Amino acid sequence: MKNLLAVLGLAALAFVGGGIAHAQSYPKGTINLVIPLAPGDAADSTARLMGEELSKLLGAPVAVVNRPGAGGVLAVNSVVGAGKDGHTLLFTSNNALTFRRILDPQTATYDPARDLTTLGLAARTPIVIAIAGNLPYSDFAGMVDYAKKNPGTVRIGTAGAGSIGDFSVGTINALTGAGITMVPFKGAAPAVTALLGGHVEGVALALGAVSRHLKSGAMKGVVTSAKFPDFPGIPTLPELGYRQKLLGVWFGFFAPAGLPAEVAQVLIPAIEKTVNNPEVAAKLVALGIVREYRAPAAVLEEIDAEYETLKTVAKSAGLIK
């Protein structure tokens, strides 16, 4: 904690005369921004938008590196083991940092507080269960009823094993006894492609991954973790009469543990300024994503609280012992 406070204290000094004070030796070259999903989904688009703004502020190229697989574990581990010079960063969601650690602790063995340096929260988006538009059912109750009467015929694609989508479908199965089949993909984009191609009946993904297909009518949202202005007709579980609600997605910036304070004092203010840029925010809303900056200490507190909440929910839903 003392190390974290020291980093945050130095970061506060980075605003000098309204600008960002650069450490003399950072950055020296390209900054690789690793994300745990495939190209083409909303997280990828968000990372690229923010990477472009970071590049302007830092005066160095920011290259997005897509490293999907294992529910985000591959991407996280690649950053955990990377150089501690600030030239390899992680842009990830809570899929990898909380959900995966609960559902598959044998694979996700890292601890964000121990193995990563938290740089700040960037954005949030609801999770949505969306189905194809040509099915015998068109709402949540119909999907559950059909799944019960026709075992194995309702398949829901997710962004990966141990992702928030898996958790959401597992929660729905526990609440309803629907027996919906989860189909993990390596990222949101492949899951969306599978639905549009008729290989799965639905997807459980962040709103940003399916928003344009909801608008076009190619998909229909049947339940969401939180209301979003553009899609007021998609209900939450409590609106449908269930006590339990689905949990949403957040995205944040991280670096390997042991990041030098002089590098953090450049990165943290630059990330805050990027997230709070109104032009970036406007582009994100179009993707179904709302920007929200939170400082590193607040992000760590949220991770801890979410982890404990998810463990309780997972046990009650029968997802873990």
MOQUI-V261288 format. One record per residue. SS is DSSP state (alpha for helix, beta for strand, coil for the rest). PSI is psi in whole degrees, 0 to 359 (* if undefined). NEAR is the number of other ideal C-beta (glycine too) atoms within 12 Angstrom. Layout:
# MOQUI-V261288
ss=SS psi=PSI near=NEAR
ss=SS psi=PSI near=NEAR
This chain:
# MOQUI-V261288
ss=coil psi=321 near=12
ss=alpha psi=320 near=9
ss=alpha psi=320 near=21
ss=alpha psi=316 near=29
ss=alpha psi=324 near=17
ss=alpha psi=318 near=21
ss=alpha psi=316 near=36
ss=alpha psi=324 near=30
ss=alpha psi=319 near=19
ss=alpha psi=323 near=26
ss=alpha psi=325 near=35
ss=alpha psi=334 near=21
ss=coil psi=354 near=20
ss=coil psi=339 near=32
ss=beta psi=109 near=19
ss=beta psi=114 near=13
ss=coil psi=32 near=7
ss=coil psi=357 near=9
ss=beta psi=188 near=15
ss=beta psi=124 near=28
ss=coil psi=119 near=24
ss=coil psi=137 near=23
ss=coil psi=145 near=28
ss=coil psi=322 near=12
ss=coil psi=9 near=15
ss=coil psi=137 near=29
ss=coil psi=153 near=30
ss=coil psi=339 near=19
ss=coil psi=207 near=19
ss=coil psi=137 near=22
ss=beta psi=123 near=40
ss=beta psi=123 near=32
ss=beta psi=104 near=47
ss=beta psi=132 near=39
ss=beta psi=148 near=48
ss=coil psi=15 near=45
ss=coil psi=168 near=50
ss=coil psi=160 near=32
ss=coil psi=148 near=22
ss=coil psi=345 near=27
ss=coil psi=178 near=47
ss=alpha psi=325 near=44
ss=alpha psi=320 near=55
ss=alpha psi=315 near=38
ss=alpha psi=320 near=36
ss=alpha psi=315 near=47
ss=alpha psi=320 near=46
ss=alpha psi=319 near=29
ss=alpha psi=314 near=36
ss=alpha psi=327 near=47
ss=alpha psi=321 near=35
ss=alpha psi=317 near=24
ss=alpha psi=320 near=30
ss=alpha psi=320 near=42
ss=alpha psi=317 near=23
ss=alpha psi=317 near=20
ss=alpha psi=324 near=32
ss=alpha psi=345 near=37
ss=coil psi=33 near=20
ss=coil psi=151 near=26
ss=coil psi=142 near=19
ss=beta psi=113 near=36
ss=beta psi=122 near=24
ss=beta psi=129 near=34
ss=beta psi=112 near=30
ss=beta psi=123 near=31
ss=coil psi=73 near=35
ss=coil psi=166 near=37
ss=coil psi=145 near=29
ss=alpha psi=35 near=31
ss=alpha psi=27 near=43
ss=alpha psi=350 near=54
ss=alpha psi=320 near=36
ss=alpha psi=316 near=33
ss=alpha psi=314 near=45
ss=alpha psi=313 near=45
ss=alpha psi=325 near=27
ss=alpha psi=328 near=32
ss=alpha psi=322 near=40
ss=alpha psi=321 near=33
ss=coil psi=6 near=19
ss=coil psi=172 near=30
ss=coil psi=148 near=22
ss=coil psi=36 near=24
ss=coil psi=6 near=27
ss=coil psi=6 near=44
ss=coil psi=1 near=31
ss=beta psi=116 near=35
ss=beta psi=163 near=50
ss=beta psi=131 near=48
ss=beta psi=106 near=49
ss=beta psi=167 near=54
ss=beta psi=178 near=51
ss=alpha psi=350 near=45
ss=alpha psi=306 near=52
ss=alpha psi=328 near=51
ss=alpha psi=341 near=46
ss=alpha psi=302 near=44
ss=alpha psi=310 near=48
ss=alpha psi=323 near=43
ss=alpha psi=332 near=37
ss=alpha psi=314 near=37
ss=alpha psi=334 near=42
ss=coil psi=67 near=28
ss=coil psi=339 near=21
ss=coil psi=332 near=13
ss=coil psi=313 near=22
ss=coil psi=82 near=34
ss=coil psi=358 near=17
ss=coil psi=159 near=33
ss=coil psi=117 near=20
ss=alpha psi=321 near=38
ss=alpha psi=331 near=25
ss=alpha psi=321 near=18
ss=alpha psi=353 near=29
ss=beta psi=157 near=39
ss=beta psi=119 near=42
ss=beta psi=131 near=42
ss=beta psi=342 near=47
ss=beta psi=151 near=42
ss=beta psi=146 near=39
ss=beta psi=318 near=48
ss=beta psi=166 near=43
ss=beta psi=156 near=35
ss=beta psi=145 near=42
ss=coil psi=159 near=42
ss=beta psi=142 near=48
ss=beta psi=136 near=48
ss=beta psi=113 near=52
ss=beta psi=141 near=50
ss=beta psi=162 near=41
ss=beta psi=156 near=34
ss=coil psi=359 near=22
ss=coil psi=32 near=16
ss=coil psi=164 near=25
ss=coil psi=356 near=18
ss=coil psi=157 near=27
ss=coil psi=4 near=23
ss=coil psi=178 near=24
ss=alpha psi=312 near=36
ss=alpha psi=319 near=21
ss=alpha psi=320 near=25
ss=alpha psi=315 near=38
ss=alpha psi=314 near=32
ss=alpha psi=316 near=21
ss=alpha psi=319 near=28
ss=alpha psi=321 near=33
ss=alpha psi=319 near=21
ss=alpha psi=340 near=17
ss=coil psi=74 near=21
ss=coil psi=134 near=15
ss=coil psi=359 near=16
ss=coil psi=349 near=22
ss=coil psi=108 near=38
ss=beta psi=130 near=33
ss=beta psi=121 near=45
ss=beta psi=145 near=45
ss=beta psi=172 near=47
ss=coil psi=1 near=55
ss=coil psi=158 near=46
ss=coil psi=133 near=33
ss=coil psi=10 near=39
ss=coil psi=173 near=54
ss=alpha psi=331 near=53
ss=alpha psi=315 near=51
ss=alpha psi=316 near=40
ss=alpha psi=319 near=47
ss=alpha psi=314 near=48
ss=alpha psi=320 near=44
ss=alpha psi=321 near=39
ss=alpha psi=316 near=38
ss=alpha psi=317 near=40
ss=alpha psi=319 near=29
ss=alpha psi=323 near=25
ss=alpha psi=327 near=28
ss=alpha psi=341 near=29
ss=coil psi=24 near=16
ss=coil psi=328 near=36
ss=coil psi=32 near=25
ss=coil psi=140 near=43
ss=beta psi=128 near=25
ss=beta psi=134 near=38
ss=beta psi=103 near=29
ss=beta psi=138 near=38
ss=coil psi=171 near=36
ss=coil psi=68 near=32
ss=coil psi=166 near=42
ss=alpha psi=320 near=52
ss=alpha psi=314 near=33
ss=alpha psi=327 near=32
ss=alpha psi=317 near=45
ss=alpha psi=316 near=39
ss=alpha psi=319 near=26
ss=alpha psi=320 near=27
ss=alpha psi=313 near=37
ss=alpha psi=333 near=26
ss=coil psi=1 near=16
ss=coil psi=16 near=17
ss=coil psi=340 near=19
ss=coil psi=160 near=35
ss=coil psi=338 near=41
ss=beta psi=178 near=51
ss=beta psi=153 near=52
ss=beta psi=97 near=55
ss=beta psi=167 near=55
ss=beta psi=144 near=52
ss=alpha psi=320 near=48
ss=alpha psi=332 near=46
ss=alpha psi=339 near=47
ss=alpha psi=0 near=46
ss=alpha psi=316 near=35
ss=alpha psi=331 near=24
ss=alpha psi=331 near=33
ss=alpha psi=320 near=34
ss=alpha psi=324 near=19
ss=alpha psi=343 near=13
ss=coil psi=359 near=14
ss=coil psi=335 near=23
ss=beta psi=160 near=36
ss=beta psi=126 near=34
ss=beta psi=130 near=42
ss=beta psi=339 near=43
ss=beta psi=149 near=45
ss=beta psi=162 near=40
ss=coil psi=335 near=36
ss=coil psi=149 near=29
ss=coil psi=145 near=23
ss=coil psi=135 near=31
ss=alpha psi=322 near=15
ss=alpha psi=343 near=25
ss=alpha psi=63 near=29
ss=coil psi=342 near=14
ss=coil psi=351 near=20
ss=coil psi=119 near=34
ss=coil psi=160 near=28
ss=beta psi=166 near=31
ss=coil psi=316 near=31
ss=alpha psi=325 near=17
ss=alpha psi=337 near=21
ss=alpha psi=4 near=25
ss=coil psi=7 near=16
ss=coil psi=144 near=21
ss=coil psi=319 near=15
ss=coil psi=141 near=28
ss=coil psi=158 near=26
ss=coil psi=153 near=42
ss=coil psi=148 near=40
ss=coil psi=187 near=37
ss=beta psi=138 near=49
ss=beta psi=157 near=41
ss=beta psi=142 near=49
ss=beta psi=167 near=48
ss=beta psi=138 near=46
ss=beta psi=163 near=47
ss=beta psi=170 near=43
ss=beta psi=151 near=33
ss=coil psi=149 near=27
ss=coil psi=14 near=21
ss=coil psi=129 near=40
ss=coil psi=142 near=26
ss=alpha psi=325 near=29
ss=alpha psi=336 near=25
ss=alpha psi=318 near=36
ss=alpha psi=326 near=42
ss=alpha psi=346 near=33
ss=alpha psi=314 near=43
ss=alpha psi=314 near=47
ss=alpha psi=311 near=48
ss=alpha psi=325 near=36
ss=alpha psi=321 near=43
ss=alpha psi=317 near=47
ss=alpha psi=316 near=37
ss=alpha psi=323 near=30
ss=alpha psi=310 near=39
ss=alpha psi=323 near=39
ss=coil psi=3 near=24
ss=coil psi=119 near=24
ss=alpha psi=329 near=14
ss=alpha psi=319 near=19
ss=alpha psi=316 near=34
ss=alpha psi=317 near=24
ss=alpha psi=320 near=14
ss=alpha psi=326 near=24
ss=alpha psi=320 near=36
ss=alpha psi=323 near=26
ss=coil psi=339 near=22
ss=coil psi=3 near=36
ss=coil psi=23 near=41
ss=coil psi=139 near=39
ss=beta psi=126 near=34
ss=beta psi=144 near=35
ss=beta psi=111 near=27
ss=beta psi=135 near=31
ss=beta psi=141 near=28
ss=coil psi=160 near=30
ss=alpha psi=314 near=41
ss=alpha psi=320 near=27
ss=alpha psi=325 near=21
ss=alpha psi=316 near=39
ss=alpha psi=320 near=32
ss=alpha psi=320 near=20
ss=alpha psi=319 near=30
ss=alpha psi=314 near=35
ss=alpha psi=314 near=22
ss=alpha psi=317 near=17
ss=alpha psi=319 near=32
ss=alpha psi=315 near=28
ss=alpha psi=320 near=17
ss=alpha psi=315 near=22
ss=alpha psi=323 near=35
ss=alpha psi=317 near=23
ss=alpha psi=314 near=17
ss=alpha psi=318 near=31
ss=alpha psi=322 near=33
ss=alpha psi=316 near=18
ss=alpha psi=331 near=18
ss=coil psi=356 near=30
ss=coil psi=18 near=15
ss=coil psi=333 near=27
ss=coil psi=165 near=23
ss=coil psi=* near=11
